[in-house]
């Protein structure tokens, strides 16, 4: 579903930024 993809996309970006922050 589109909503699920959007949520996974946002979480993926947040995790990526968090890892980059490390």
LUMLUMDREN-2810 file (N, C-alpha, C; in Angstrom, 1 decimal):
<atoms>
<atom><aa>X</aa><ch>A</ch><at>N</at><xx>0.8</xx><yy>-1.2</yy><zz>0.0</zz></atom>
<atom><aa>X</aa><ch>A</ch><at>CA</at><xx>0.0</xx><yy>0.0</yy><zz>0.0</zz></atom>
<atom><aa>X</aa><ch>A</ch><at>C</at><xx>0.9</xx><yy>1.2</yy><zz>0.0</zz></atom>
<atom><aa>X</aa><ch>A</ch><at>N</at><xx>0.3</xx><yy>2.3</yy><zz>-0.6</zz></atom>
<atom><aa>X</aa><ch>A</ch><at>CA</at><xx>1.1</xx><yy>3.5</yy><zz>-0.7</zz></atom>
<atom><aa>X</aa><ch>A</ch><at>C</at><xx>1.5</xx><yy>4.1</yy><zz>0.7</zz></atom>
<atom><aa>X</aa><ch>A</ch><at>N</at><xx>0.6</xx><yy>4.1</yy><zz>1.6</zz></atom>
<atom><aa>X</aa><ch>A</ch><at>CA</at><xx>0.9</xx><yy>4.6</yy><zz>3.0</zz></atom>
<atom><aa>X</aa><ch>A</ch><at>C</at><xx>2.0</xx><yy>3.9</yy><zz>3.6</zz></atom>
<atom><aa>X</aa><ch>A</ch><at>N</at><xx>2.0</xx><yy>2.5</yy><zz>3.5</zz></atom>
<atom><aa>X</aa><ch>A</ch><at>CA</at><xx>3.1</xx><yy>1.7</yy><zz>4.1</zz></atom>
<atom><aa>X</aa><ch>A</ch><at>C</at><xx>4.4</xx><yy>2.1</yy><zz>3.4</zz></atom>
<atom><aa>X</aa><ch>A</ch><at>N</at><xx>4.5</xx><yy>2.3</yy><zz>2.1</zz></atom>
<atom><aa>X</aa><ch>A</ch><at>CA</at><xx>5.7</xx><yy>2.6</yy><zz>1.4</zz></atom>
<atom><aa>X</aa><ch>A</ch><at>C</at><xx>6.2</xx><yy>4.0</yy><zz>1.9</zz></atom>
<atom><aa>X</aa><ch>A</ch><at>N</at><xx>5.3</xx><yy>4.9</yy><zz>2.1</zz></atom>
<atom><aa>X</aa><ch>A</ch><at>CA</at><xx>5.7</xx><yy>6.2</yy><zz>2.6</zz></atom>
<atom><aa>X</aa><ch>A</ch><at>C</at><xx>6.3</xx><yy>6.2</yy><zz>3.9</zz></atom>
<atom><aa>X</aa><ch>A</ch><at>N</at><xx>5.7</xx><yy>5.4</yy><zz>4.8</zz></atom>
<atom><aa>X</aa><ch>A</ch><at>CA</at><xx>6.2</xx><yy>5.2</yy><zz>6.2</zz></atom>
<atom><aa>X</aa><ch>A</ch><at>C</at><xx>7.6</xx><yy>4.6</yy><zz>6.2</zz></atom>
<atom><aa>X</aa><ch>A</ch><at>N</at><xx>7.7</xx><yy>3.5</yy><zz>5.4</zz></atom>
<atom><aa>X</aa><ch>A</ch><at>CA</at><xx>9.0</xx><yy>2.9</yy><zz>5.3</zz></atom>
<atom><aa>X</aa><ch>A</ch><at>C</at><xx>10.1</xx><yy>3.8</yy><zz>4.7</zz></atom>
<atom><aa>X</aa><ch>A</ch><at>N</at><xx>9.6</xx><yy>4.7</yy><zz>3.8</zz></atom>
<atom><aa>X</aa><ch>A</ch><at>CA</at><xx>10.6</xx><yy>5.7</yy><zz>3.1</zz></atom>
<atom><aa>X</aa><ch>A</ch><at>C</at><xx>11.0</xx><yy>6.7</yy><zz>4.2</zz></atom>
<atom><aa>X</aa><ch>A</ch><at>N</at><xx>10.1</xx><yy>7.2</yy><zz>5.0</zz></atom>
<atom><aa>X</aa><ch>A</ch><at>CA</at><xx>10.5</xx><yy>8.2</yy><zz>6.0</zz></atom>
<atom><aa>X</aa><ch>A</ch><at>C</at><xx>11.4</xx><yy>7.5</yy><zz>7.1</zz></atom>
<atom><aa>X</aa><ch>A</ch><at>N</at><xx>11.1</xx><yy>6.3</yy><zz>7.5</zz></atom>
<atom><aa>X</aa><ch>A</ch><at>CA</at><xx>11.9</xx><yy>5.6</yy><zz>8.5</zz></atom>
<atom><aa>X</aa><ch>A</ch><at>C</at><xx>13.3</xx><yy>5.3</yy><zz>7.9</zz></atom>
<atom><aa>X</aa><ch>A</ch><at>N</at><xx>13.3</xx><yy>5.0</yy><zz>6.6</zz></atom>
<atom><aa>X</aa><ch>A</ch><at>CA</at><xx>14.6</xx><yy>4.7</yy><zz>6.0</zz></atom>
<atom><aa>X</aa><ch>A</ch><at>C</at><xx>15.5</xx><yy>5.9</yy><zz>6.0</zz></atom>
<atom><aa>X</aa><ch>A</ch><at>N</at><xx>14.9</xx><yy>7.1</yy><zz>5.6</zz></atom>
<atom><aa>X</aa><ch>A</ch><at>CA</at><xx>15.6</xx><yy>8.3</yy><zz>5.6</zz></atom>
<atom><aa>X</aa><ch>A</ch><at>C</at><xx>16.1</xx><yy>8.7</yy><zz>7.0</zz></atom>
<atom><aa>X</aa><ch>A</ch><at>N</at><xx>15.2</xx><yy>8.6</yy><zz>8.0</zz></atom>
<atom><aa>X</aa><ch>A</ch><at>CA</at><xx>15.6</xx><yy>8.9</yy><zz>9.4</zz></atom>
<atom><aa>X</aa><ch>A</ch><at>C</at><xx>16.8</xx><yy>8.0</yy><zz>9.9</zz></atom>
<atom><aa>X</aa><ch>A</ch><at>N</at><xx>16.7</xx><yy>6.7</yy><zz>9.6</zz></atom>
<atom><aa>X</aa><ch>A</ch><at>CA</at><xx>17.7</xx><yy>5.7</yy><zz>9.9</zz></atom>
<atom><aa>X</aa><ch>A</ch><at>C</at><xx>19.0</xx><yy>6.1</yy><zz>9.2</zz></atom>
<atom><aa>X</aa><ch>A</ch><at>N</at><xx>18.9</xx><yy>6.5</yy><zz>7.9</zz></atom>
<atom><aa>X</aa><ch>A</ch><at>CA</at><xx>20.1</xx><yy>6.8</yy><zz>7.1</zz></atom>
<atom><aa>X</aa><ch>A</ch><at>C</at><xx>20.8</xx><yy>8.0</yy><zz>7.7</zz></atom>
<atom><aa>X</aa><ch>A</ch><at>N</at><xx>20.0</xx><yy>9.0</yy><zz>8.1</zz></atom>
<atom><aa>X</aa><ch>A</ch><at>CA</at><xx>20.6</xx><yy>10.3</yy><zz>8.7</zz></atom>
<atom><aa>X</aa><ch>A</ch><at>C</at><xx>21.2</xx><yy>9.9</yy><zz>10.0</zz></atom>
<atom><aa>X</aa><ch>A</ch><at>N</at><xx>20.5</xx><yy>9.1</yy><zz>10.8</zz></atom>
<atom><aa>X</aa><ch>A</ch><at>CA</at><xx>21.1</xx><yy>8.7</yy><zz>12.1</zz></atom>
<atom><aa>X</aa><ch>A</ch><at>C</at><xx>22.4</xx><yy>8.0</yy><zz>11.9</zz></atom>
<atom><aa>X</aa><ch>A</ch><at>N</at><xx>22.5</xx><yy>7.1</yy><zz>11.0</zz></atom>
<atom><aa>X</aa><ch>A</ch><at>CA</at><xx>23.8</xx><yy>6.4</yy><zz>10.7</zz></atom>
<atom><aa>X</aa><ch>A</ch><at>C</at><xx>24.8</xx><yy>7.4</yy><zz>10.3</zz></atom>
<atom><aa>X</aa><ch>A</ch><at>N</at><xx>24.5</xx><yy>8.3</yy><zz>9.4</zz></atom>
<atom><aa>X</aa><ch>A</ch><at>CA</at><xx>25.4</xx><yy>9.3</yy><zz>8.9</zz></atom>
<atom><aa>X</aa><ch>A</ch><at>C</at><xx>25.9</xx><yy>10.2</yy><zz>10.0</zz></atom>
<atom><aa>X</aa><ch>A</ch><at>N</at><xx>25.0</xx><yy>10.4</yy><zz>11.0</zz></atom>
<atom><aa>X</aa><ch>A</ch><at>CA</at><xx>25.3</xx><yy>11.2</yy><zz>12.2</zz></atom>
<atom><aa>X</aa><ch>A</ch><at>C</at><xx>26.4</xx><yy>10.6</yy><zz>13.0</zz></atom>
<atom><aa>X</aa><ch>A</ch><at>N</at><xx>26.4</xx><yy>9.2</yy><zz>13.0</zz></atom>
<atom><aa>X</aa><ch>A</ch><at>CA</at><xx>27.4</xx><yy>8.5</yy><zz>13.8</zz></atom>
<atom><aa>X</aa><ch>A</ch><at>C</at><xx>28.7</xx><yy>8.7</yy><zz>13.2</zz></atom>
</atoms>
